[in-house]
Amino acid sequence: MAKADPTSADVSAIDLSLVQGDLGFHLQRRLRLIPDIGMGTVRRALQLPLSAVLGKVVKALV
């Protein structure tokens, strides 16, 4: 009996995620920017602009 190709019902949402499981996701989770439960979307959305502005603020103070 040949095994059929998996259908969309056989594949979970995590298998098709474009935002979970990559190197950046694991790095942000290790740095505690993403909580253990959930995606931490608000925290991650605020982190990028703040980190971009922080360098300019430090340079202006020096």
C-alpha positions in Angstrom: 0.0 0.0 0.0 1.6 3.3 -1.1 1.5 6.3 1.2 -0.4 9.2 -0.1 0.8 12.8 -0.2 0.0 14.7 2.9 -3.0 17.0 2.6 -3.5 20.3 4.3 -5.4 18.5 7.1 -2.3 16.4 7.8 0.1 19.3 8.2 -0.1 21.4 11.3 0.1 25.2 11.4 3.6 25.1 13.1 5.0 23.1 10.1 4.0 26.0 7.8 5.0 28.9 10.0 7.2 31.6 8.4 7.9 33.3 11.8 8.6 30.4 14.2 11.6 28.1 14.3 14.2 30.2 12.4 17.5 31.5 13.8 16.2 34.9 14.6 13.2 33.5 16.5 15.5 31.3 18.7 17.9 34.2 19.3 15.1 36.5 20.4 13.6 33.8 22.6 17.0 33.2 24.2 17.4 37.0 24.8 13.9 36.9 26.4 12.4 39.2 23.8 9.8 36.6 23.0 8.0 34.9 26.0 7.8 31.2 26.4 4.1 31.2 25.6 2.9 33.2 22.7 4.7 35.3 20.1 5.4 38.5 22.0 4.2 40.5 19.0 4.0 43.9 20.8 7.3 43.4 22.5 9.0 42.6 19.2 7.3 45.4 17.4 8.6 47.9 19.9 12.1 46.4 20.1 13.2 47.1 16.5 12.4 50.9 16.4 13.8 51.4 19.9 17.0 49.6 19.1 17.4 51.7 15.9 16.9 55.0 17.8 19.1 54.0 20.8 22.3 54.2 18.7 21.5 57.7 17.6 20.7 58.8 21.1 24.0 57.5 22.4 25.9 59.2 19.6 24.1 62.5 20.3 25.1 62.3 24.0 28.8 61.7 23.2 
